Amino acid sequence: MIRLILVGGFVILFLIFSMPIMLIEWIIGKWNPDLKSRSSLAIVNWAFRCVRFLAGAHVEYIGEENIPTDTPVLYVANHRSFFDIVLTYVKVPRPTGYIAKKEMEKVPLLNVWMRNLHCLFLDRKNVKAGMKTILTAIDMMKNGKSICIFPEGTRNKEEGTLLAFHEGSFKIAAKANCPILPMTINNSAALFENQFPRIKKAHVIIEYGKPIYIKELPKEQQKQLGTYVHDIILNTYETNKEKI
């Protein structure tokens, strides 16, 4: 339970003591939104690296050279743990909004930082609102910000499997004409979910695949992007689970 207390205590203290920084970020955003995006990215990356250390996560990052730095990308990943966001966000080279469930918007202070980082809140029960979120994400990518999605739609609670990917999520990259970057996450649930409520040291592997440029794919694969990316991530997952 010590790691849970350390991580939980750090997050609470960060949110409380960062309140003056939130005000400063708000002021900066009034005259220089780009500077606000970059400074918020740096601050939260520092906090997430602290959480990663306190949780005892030994993360092996593979294929970082595949992350484009000259264009926004649509990160696509499998989803097993609350720590998936923490462990992947520390490696994004540019402001990146994660698509989170609508309930996260109600968490005080945390929701401020999420908005600063351009996160979007998806109401999975409201089709009209969900489409509006997708359209907002497309506009954000056209304006230079990356987006990260977990197209399984929820945390997969069964080890060794991937849920089907929702095809609608991939319209973001298609409409914004930006590449898709597969991210395969192995063993993140070993940090927390596998022995809830304890946090335990774990070896996690995160591999970045080659960027996928949709227009370069055959027409048939363009129509089934979800299945295509799902299979890439599943194959990588199967390969990397032998290294844990």
Salt bridges, closest charged atoms under 4 A:
ASP34 OD2 - ARG38 NE 3.01
GLU60 OE1 - HIS203 NE2 3.04
GLU64 OE1 - LYS91 NZ 3.39
ASP84 OD2 - HIS79 ND1 2.77
GLU105 OE1 - LYS102 NZ 2.88
GLU105 OE2 - ARG115 NH2 3.72
GLU159 OE1 - ARG80 NH2 2.54
GLU193 OE2 - ARG155 NH1 3.93
ASP231 OD1 - HIS230 ND1 3.36
GLU238 OE1 - LYS241 NZ 2.88
